[in-house]
Amino acid sequence: MPIAPAYGILTVKSPEGRFSKLLYLYETHLHTAPVSRCAEATPREQAKAYKERGYAGIIVTDHFLNGNTGCPKGLSWADAMTFFCSGYEAAKAEGDKLGLDVFFGLEYAVRGTEFLLYGLTPEFLFNHPGMDTLSAAQISALTRSAGGYVAQAHPYRSAWWIERPYPVDPGLIDGIETFNAGNFDPEINALAHEFAELNRLPAQSGTDSHFAEQPFTGGVALRERAGDIFDIINAIKTGRVELITP
């Protein structure tokens, strides 16, 4: 079966065995340089890499001001948001040339615990100065009030900057990342999967991509191409996705 433009072939498990089918692949967790200080790939490099690997689209989730941001200190809120959104805007410009869908998101940190926020817009960020200081409950409420979606990223990951390496109250999130390619200990993803099942939370997968040349091993696959980010959100929430994992 050939790979058509903006399609991917995903091998999935079935009761009868393993088979391949044509699906639309979307990256849900991706960073760009210099907006995310930890990233090395530029927005253009990320867009080209995902297009070459058969993905239909990506969600750019750069670190917000309360995370590992590359945003210079001392900027006004408007200038900081202009800088923050520049990664998404450059990736989208390249994606439009290549036929790759590029959607807007962000990774929000609360004392090291991180959340993937989808469904907000750059305009929303510009209109909410100081939103980088909110608690987990506050950012959850604010995002949901705007019609957005909140997923906890890589729960159970332990690092010096993460104050509490555990899932948050499941009532604060709409979904949870049960596979993150940056979790090199498989037990971390296994614990997240168990938590999702126990609390009946929608599961999602993400590469947590920082480098254009790294293996692309995460994301979600849809049966139909997403017209906007809410098609991806709704597919995750209703379980109508295949999780891309190694």
MIVEX-709884 format. One record per residue: y, x, z of N, C-alpha, C in turn; residue in one letter. Coordinates in steps of 0.05 Angstrom, whole numbers. Atoms other than C-alpha are relative to their C-alpha. Layout:
BEGIN
PT      n_v      n_u      n_w     ca_v     ca_u     ca_w      c_v      c_u      c_w   aa
PT        Y        X        Z        Y        X        Z        Y        X        Z    a
...
END
This chain:
BEGIN
PT      n_v      n_u      n_w     ca_v     ca_u     ca_w      c_v      c_u      c_w   aa
PT      -24       17        0        0        0        0       25       18        0    m
PT      -24      -17        1       66       33      -21       21       -8       20    p
PT      -23        6      -17      127       37       23       23       -8      -18    i
PT      -23       10       15      181       -6       -7       26        8       14    a
PT      -25       -8      -12      255        8        5        6      -16       26    p
PT       -7       11      -27      275       -4       78      -24      -14       13    a
PT       24       11      -12      203      -22       95      -15       23       13    y
PT       18      -20      -10      151       14      136      -28      -11        2    g
PT       28        8       -4       76       12      141       -8        7       28    i
PT        7       -4      -28       52        4      212      -30       -7        4    l
PT       28        5       -7      -21       10      234       -1      -12       28    t
PT        1       15      -26      -34      -41      289      -29       -7        7    v
PT       27        8       -9      -94      -62      330       -4      -30       -3    k
PT        7       28        1     -129     -128      320      -28       -3       12    s
PT       27        3      -11     -192     -159      349      -22       10      -19    p
PT       20       -9       19     -228     -140      285        1       30       -5    e
PT       -3      -29        5     -205      -67      286       28        7       -5    g
PT      -27       -9        6     -145      -29      260        6       -6      -30    r
PT       -8        5       27     -107      -48      198       29        6       -4    f
PT      -28       -6        6      -41      -35      164       13      -24      -13    s
PT      -14       22       13       12      -85      144       29        9       -3    k
PT      -28       -6        6       82      -83      116       19      -14       19    l
PT      -19       10      -20      136      -91      169       26       14       -2    l
PT      -26      -12       -1      209      -77      180        2       15       27    y
PT       -1      -17      -24      217      -19      229       29        4        9    l
PT      -26       -4      -12      277      -14      276       -1       18       24    y
PT       -3      -17      -24      296       41      324       19      -14       19    e
PT      -15       14      -20      322       12      389       15       18       19    t
PT      -12      -18      -20      345       75      426        6       26      -14    h
PT       -8      -23       16      384      129      391       28       10        7    l
PT      -25      -13       -8      440      179      406       11       16      -23    h
PT      -13      -17       20      491      215      363       19       20       13    t
PT      -19      -20       -9      533      277      371       26       -3      -16    a
PT       -3      -10      -27      585      288      396        4      -22       21    p
PT       -5       21      -19      590      219      429      -18        2       24    v
PT       18       -6      -22      528      232      470       -2       30        3    s
PT       -1      -29       -4      534      301      500      -27       13       -4    r
PT       27      -11        2      459      311      499      -12       -1      -28    c
PT       10        2       27      451      295      425        8       24      -17    a
PT       -6      -21       19      448      346      369        4      -10      -28    e
PT       -2       11       27      443      301      308       26      -16       -3    a
PT      -24       16        6      507      273      277       -9      -28       -8    t
PT        7       27        9      510      199      260      -11        0      -29    p
PT       10       -1       27      501      215      186      -28       11       -2    r
PT       27      -12        0      440      259      200      -20      -20       11    e
PT       19       20      -11      408      204      242       -6      -22      -21    q
PT        4       21       19      419      151      189      -18       10      -23    a
PT       16      -10       22      390      195      134      -29        5        9    k
PT       27       -5      -10      330      215      177      -16      -25        2    a
PT       15       25       -4      311      144      194       -5      -14      -27    y
PT        4       12       27      320      120      122      -23       15      -14    k
PT       22      -16       12      274      177       98      -27       -7       12    e
PT       25        6      -13      221      156      148       -8      -29       -2    r
PT        8       27        6      219       84      124        9      -21       19    g
PT      -11       20      -18      258       49      178       19      -18      -15    y
PT      -19       19       12      297      -14      159       27        2       14    a
PT      -25       -1      -14      349       -2      212       -1       14       27    g
PT       -2      -13      -25      373       30      276       21      -14       18    i
PT      -21        8      -19      411       10      339       11       25       12    i
PT      -13      -23      -12      460       64      359        7       -6       29    v
PT       -4        5      -28      459       68      435       10       25       14    t
PT      -11      -24      -12      504      126      454        5       -4       29    d
PT       -6        2      -29      515      142      527       29       -9        4    h
PT      -27       10       -6      574      103      555       14       20       19    f
PT      -17      -18      -15      629      134      596      -12        8       27    l
PT       12       -6      -26      587      131      660      -27       14       -2    n
PT       24      -15        5      530      169      629        5       28      -11    g
PT       -2      -27       11      519      235      592       18       -1      -25    n
PT      -19        4       22      581      224      550       13       26       -9    t
PT      -16      -22       11      617      273      505       29       -6       -1    g
PT      -28        8        2      682      235      513       18       18       17    c
PT      -18      -17      -16      739      280      534       13      -15       23    p
PT      -13       13      -24      769      266      602       30       -4       -5    k
PT      -28        4        1      838      239      611       10      -18      -22    g
PT       -8       18       22      839      192      551        7      -28       11    l
PT       -4       29       -6      868      122      554      -25      -15       -7    s
PT       24       16        5      817       66      553       -3       -4      -31    w
PT        1        5       29      834       51      480      -10       25      -15    a
PT        9      -24       13      826      123      459      -29        7        6    d
PT       28       -5       -8      761      130      498      -19      -18      -15    a
PT       17       18       15      733       69      464       -1        7      -29    m
PT       -1       -9       28      755       94      396      -20       23       -3    t
PT       19      -22        1      716      158      410      -28      -10        3    f
PT       27       10       -5      656      121      437      -12      -14      -24    f
PT       10       15       22      650       75      378       -2       16      -26    c
PT        0      -16       25      659      131      327      -28        7       -9    s
PT       27       -6        8      585      148      328      -13      -23      -15    g
PT       10       24       14      565       77      310       13       -3      -27    y
PT      -15        5       24      619       71      258       -8       20      -22    e
PT        8      -20       20      600      136      223      -29       -5       -9    a
PT       28        6        8      526      118      224       -1      -25      -18    a
PT        0       24       16      541       49      196       11        6      -28    k
PT      -11       -7       26      583       78      140      -21       14      -17    a
PT       21      -13       14      525      123      121      -23      -19       -6    e
PT       21       20        4      475       67      130        6      -19      -23    g
PT       -8       17       22      514       23       83       -4       13      -28    d
PT        5      -15       25      508       76       29      -30        1       -6    k
PT       28       -5        4      434       85       40      -17      -25       -1    l
PT       16       24       -2      412       13       50      -15       -2       27    g
PT       11        1      -27      397       23      124       18      -17       18    l
PT      -15       17      -18      418      -30      174        7       16       25    d
PT       -9      -14      -24      459       -1      231       14      -20       19    v
PT      -11       19      -20      473      -42      294       12       14       24    f
PT      -15      -12      -22      517      -30      354      -13       -6       27    f
PT       10        3      -28      491      -19      425       12       22       17    g
PT       -9      -22      -17      503       27      484      -20        3       23    l
PT       16       -6      -24      466       60      542       18        3       24    e
PT      -18        2      -24      499       42      608      -14       11       24    y
PT       13      -13      -24      486       83      671       13      -10       26    a
PT       -9        7      -27      491       62      744      -15       20       18    v
PT       12      -21      -17      478      124      788      -26       11      -12    r
PT       23      -11       14      429      149      736      -19      -20      -11    g
PT       17       21       12      392       84      724       14      -10      -25    t
PT      -13        6       26      404       67      651      -11      -26      -12    e
PT        6       26       13      406        2      612        9        1      -29    f
PT       -7        3       28      406      -12      538       13      -28       -3    l
PT      -14       25        4      458      -65      522        3       -5      -29    l
PT       -2        9       28      454     -103      456       16      -26        0    y
PT      -14       26        4      497     -159      429       29        1        7    g
PT      -29       -4       -4      565     -133      452       12       12      -26    l
PT      -13      -10       24      616     -112      400       20       22        9    t
PT      -21      -19       -7      666      -54      397       25      -14       11    p
PT      -24       15      -10      721     -106      406       -3       -8       29    e
PT        5        8      -27      689     -130      470        6       24       19    f
PT       -5      -24      -17      691      -59      498       30        6        3    l
PT      -28       -5        0      764      -50      479       14      -20       19    f
PT      -13       21      -15      781     -115      515       -9       -1       29    n
PT       10        0      -28      745      -97      581        4       28       12    h
PT       -4      -27      -13      778      -34      609      -11        1       28    p
PT       12       -4      -27      743       -6      670      -28      -10        2    g
PT       27       11       -2      676      -36      653      -21       22        6    m
PT       18      -22       -6      645       33      663       -5        3       30    d
PT        2       -3      -29      652       24      739      -17      -22       13    t
PT       14       23      -11      609      -38      747      -28        7       11    l
PT       27       -3      -10      545      -44      787      -20      -12      -20    s
PT       21       11       18      478      -63      755        3      -30       -2    a
PT       -2       29        0      487     -135      776       25       -9      -16    a
PT      -25        8       13      559     -137      750       -2        4      -30    q
PT        2       -4       29      544     -106      682      -20      -19      -13    i
PT       19       20       10      484     -152      674       14      -26       -4    s
PT      -13       26        2      526     -213      688       21        0      -22    a
PT      -21       -2       20      583     -189      643      -13       -1      -28    l
PT       13       -1       26      536     -174      585      -12      -27       -8    t
PT       13       26        5      498     -239      591       21      -22       -5    r
PT      -21       20        4      563     -279      596       11        1      -28    s
PT      -10       -3       27      582     -251      528      -22       -5      -20    a
PT       21        6       18      515     -271      499      -18       24       -7    g
PT       15      -24        5      486     -201      502      -27        2       15    g
PT       27       -5      -10      419     -172      523       -1       26       15    y
PT        1      -23      -17      402     -123      578      -29        8        4    v
PT       27      -11       -4      340      -79      579        2       26       16    a
PT        0      -26      -14      324      -24      629      -14       21      -17    q
PT       11      -22       15      312       42      594      -17       18       18    a
PT       18      -19      -13      255       88      614       -2       -3       31    h
PT        4        2      -29      241       60      684      -22       20        9    p
PT       19      -19      -12      202      107      730        5       29       -8    y
PT       -6      -28        7      232      168      697       14       13       24    r
PT      -12      -14      -23      249      219      751       15       25      -10    s
PT      -17      -23        7      306      269      743       21        3       22    a
PT      -18       -5      -22      358      300      788       24      -19        0    w
PT      -24       17        2      413      253      763       -7      -30        5    w
PT        8       28       -4      372      189      774       -4       -5       30    i
PT        1        5      -29      384      163      845      -25      -15        7    e
PT       22       17       -7      329      111      843      -18       -4      -25    r
PT       17        1       24      273      123      791      -20      -22        0    p
PT       17       23        0      245       53      793       13      -23      -15    y
PT      -12       23       13      255      -13      757       19      -15       19    p
PT      -18       16      -16      312      -56      781      -12      -28        4    v
PT        8       27       -4      307     -128      804       -4      -13      -28    d
PT        6       11       27      273     -162      744       19      -23       -8    p
PT      -19       21        6      324     -218      750       26       10      -14    g
PT      -24      -12       12      378     -170      725       -3        8      -29    l
PT        5      -10       27      345     -153      659      -15      -21      -17    i
PT       12       18       19      322     -190      597      -25       12      -12    d
PT       23      -14       11      271     -138      576       -2       28       12    g
PT        4      -26      -12      245      -69      593      -14       18      -21    i
PT       12      -19       18      227       -6      555      -27       10       11    e
PT       27       -8      -10      152        2      564      -11       25      -14    t
PT        6      -25       12      148       60      516       26       14       -7    f
PT      -22      -17        7      199      116      511      -11       27       -7    n
PT       12      -25       10      181      177      469       10       24       16    a
PT       -9      -22      -17      222      220      517      -14        3       26    g
PT       16       -2      -24      174      206      573      -25       16       -6    n
PT       22      -17        8      127      265      566      -25       -4       18    f
PT       22        7      -18       83      241      624       -8      -29       -8    d
PT        9       27        8       42      181      597        0      -20       22    p
PT        1       18      -23       38      153      667       26      -16        3    e
PT      -26       14       -3      112      135      665        0      -25      -17    i
PT        1       24       18      103       89      605      -21      -20       10    n
PT       21       18      -10       39       61      636       10      -17       23    a
PT      -12       15      -22       76       41      699       20      -21       -9    l
PT      -19       18       11      131        9      659      -14      -24      -13    a
PT       15       21       12       80      -31      620      -12      -19       21    h
PT       11       16      -21       47      -55      684       22      -18       13    e
PT      -22       15      -12      115      -76      712        8      -23      -18    f
PT       -7       21       19      131     -115      649      -19      -23        1    a
PT       20       21        0       66     -152      651        1      -16       26    e
PT       -1       13      -26       71     -167      726       23      -19        2    l
PT      -24       16       -2      141     -195      718        6      -16      -25    n
PT       -3       15       25      131     -226      649       26        6      -14    r
PT      -24       -9       14      187     -186      619       -7        9      -28    l
PT        4       -9       27      193     -175      544       -1       31       -1    p
PT        3      -29        2      171     -104      525       12       10      -26    a
PT      -10      -13       24      204      -57      476       -6       30        1    q
PT        6      -29        3      194       14      451       24       13      -13    s
PT      -22      -15       11      245       67      434       -6       30       -1    g
PT        4      -29        2      245      139      410       18       15       19    t
PT      -20      -15      -16      306      158      452        8       25      -16    d
PT       -4      -22       19      324      201      392       27       14        5    s
PT      -23      -17       -2      372      259      400        2       20      -23    h
PT        1      -21       21      351      304      342      -11      -13      -25    f
PT        8       12       25      344      285      269      -28        9       -9    a
PT       26      -11        9      282      329      260      -23       -6       20    e
PT       21        6      -19      243      303      321      -19      -21      -12    q
PT       18       21        9      181      259      310       12      -27        7    p
PT      -10       27       -4      200      186      303      -24      -17        9    f
PT       24       12      -11      150      151      348        6      -26       15    t
PT       -6       24      -15      186       90      376       16      -20      -16    g
PT      -15       22       13      220       25      359      -17      -25        0    g
PT       15       25        3      199      -46      343       -2       -7      -30    v
PT        4        8       27      172      -76      279        0      -30       -2    a
PT       -3       29        4      191     -145      254      -13       -8      -27    l
PT       12       10       24      157     -188      202       21       -6      -22    r
PT      -21        6       19      224     -205      170       24       18        6    e
PT      -23      -18       -4      286     -163      160       21      -14       17    r
PT      -20       11      -18      339     -173      214       27       -3      -14    a
PT      -27        4       12      404     -204      190       22       11       18    g
PT      -19      -11      -19      439     -182      253      -16        9       25    d
PT       14      -10      -24      423     -152      321      -13      -22       16    i
PT       11       21      -15      409     -220      350      -28       -8      -10    f
PT       27        4       10      348     -227      304      -19       19       14    d
PT       18      -19      -15      320     -164      338       -2       -9       29    i
PT        1        9      -28      339     -189      407      -19      -24        3    i
PT       17       24       -2      306     -257      395      -30        7       -5    n
PT       28       -8        6      243     -224      366      -12       14       24    a
PT       10      -13      -24      236     -180      428       -5      -20       22    i
PT        1       19      -22      249     -237      476      -23      -20       -3    k
PT       22       19        5      197     -282      443      -27       14       -7    t
PT       25      -14        5      145     -228      433       -8        2      -29    g
PT        6       -1       29      149     -230      357        5       27      -12    r
PT       -3      -27        9      150     -155      350      -26       16        4    v
PT       20      -20       -5      100      -99      343       14       24       12    e
PT      -13      -23      -12      116      -40      388      -10       25      -14    l
PT        7      -25       13      118       26      351       -5       22       21    i
PT        7      -22      -18       82       80      391      -18       20      -15    t
PT       17      -20       14       44      144      373      -28      -11       -7    p
END
